[in-house]
Amino acid sequence: MKIQRKTARADIPSLCMGDIAFNLLIFFVILARAQDESHLQWQPAHASDVQNTGHSKVSVLIDKDEKVYLNGQPVGIMQLASRIEAILLDSPQGERTVLLKVHRESKAIIFEPVIEAVSEAGGSLFHIVEKQNES
């Protein structure tokens, strides 16, 4: 004896398609708003007596919009000390150089906590500036 099976028909509600389209739209909008890290706006400060620093594992940049970047990646000031410390790890004293690049229009309220974070991490701080033209 053969048992007749019921044929099941799966209907996808059109309301679900709207949800999927909405989620895809949000996804692409977020991707479109992502900023390319290579377009950081930074103008160095000027100084008359400049010395050259050697190699560095760590670079901290404060751009025109007062955003802080650690080795090209955005970072919050609160996480900066621990992230620098993790990069430097057990580096000897002569190799704990941290390059600090600050946009010339940055305010002290932004770069002073960064200097403090570098100090807490045990880094040797070097400010990056351009030699002032003597005209």
C-alpha positions in Angstrom: 0.0 0.0 0.0 1.3 3.4 -1.0 0.8 6.4 1.2 0.1 9.6 -0.6 2.4 12.5 0.5 1.2 16.0 0.8 3.1 18.4 -1.4 4.3 21.3 0.6 4.6 24.7 -1.0 6.9 27.2 0.7 5.8 30.8 0.1 8.2 33.5 1.1 6.3 36.6 2.3 7.0 39.7 0.4 7.5 41.6 3.7 10.7 39.5 4.3 12.1 40.7 0.9 11.7 44.3 2.1 13.6 43.6 5.2 16.5 42.0 3.3 16.6 44.9 0.9 16.6 47.4 3.8 19.5 45.5 5.5 21.5 45.5 2.2 20.9 49.2 1.8 22.2 49.9 5.3 25.3 47.7 4.7 26.2 49.6 1.5 25.6 53.0 3.0 28.0 52.2 5.9 30.6 50.9 3.4 30.3 54.1 1.4 30.9 56.3 4.4 34.1 54.5 5.5 37.1 56.8 5.2 40.4 55.9 3.5 43.2 56.1 6.0 45.7 57.4 3.4 43.9 60.8 3.3 44.8 62.0 6.8 45.1 65.7 6.9 48.3 66.6 8.7 50.4 69.7 8.5 53.6 69.5 10.6 54.7 72.2 13.0 57.9 74.2 12.2 61.1 74.5 14.3 64.5 76.0 13.7 66.7 73.4 15.3 65.7 69.9 14.2 67.5 66.6 14.8 66.8 63.3 12.9 65.4 60.3 14.8 66.1 56.7 13.8 63.7 53.8 13.3 60.4 53.6 15.3 57.8 50.8 15.8 55.2 53.3 16.9 53.8 56.4 15.2 51.0 58.5 16.8 49.3 61.1 14.6 46.8 63.8 15.5 45.1 65.1 12.3 43.3 68.3 11.4 40.0 67.0 12.8 41.8 66.1 16.1 41.4 62.4 15.6 44.2 60.2 17.0 45.8 57.4 15.0 48.2 54.8 16.1 50.3 53.4 13.3 47.6 54.6 10.8 44.6 53.1 12.7 42.1 55.2 14.6 42.4 54.8 18.4 40.8 56.4 21.4 43.0 58.3 23.8 41.9 56.0 26.7 43.2 52.9 24.9 46.4 54.6 23.6 48.8 53.8 26.5 47.9 50.1 26.6 48.1 49.7 22.8 51.6 51.4 22.7 52.8 49.3 25.5 51.6 46.1 23.7 53.5 47.2 20.6 56.7 48.0 22.4 56.6 44.9 24.7 60.1 44.1 25.9 62.0 46.5 23.6 65.2 47.7 25.1 65.4 51.3 26.3 67.1 52.6 23.1 64.4 51.1 20.8 61.3 52.5 22.5 60.9 55.5 20.2 57.4 56.8 19.6 57.0 59.4 16.8 54.3 62.0 17.6 52.9 63.9 14.6 50.6 66.7 15.6 48.7 69.0 13.2 49.8 72.6 13.7 46.3 73.7 14.6 45.7 71.1 17.3 44.9 72.3 20.8 46.8 71.3 23.9 43.7 69.6 25.3 44.1 67.0 22.6 47.8 66.4 22.4 48.7 66.6 26.1 46.8 63.3 27.0 48.6 61.7 24.1 52.0 62.7 25.4 50.9 61.4 28.9 49.9 58.1 27.3 53.2 57.7 25.6 55.0 58.4 28.9 52.8 55.8 30.7 53.7 53.2 28.1 57.4 53.8 28.6 58.1 55.2 25.2 60.7 57.8 24.2 58.8 60.6 22.6 60.0 62.4 19.4 57.9 65.2 17.9 57.9 65.3 14.1 58.3 68.9 12.8 59.6 70.5 9.6 62.7 72.6 9.6 61.7 76.3 9.5 62.8 78.1 6.4 65.2 80.9 7.2 64.3 83.7 4.9 
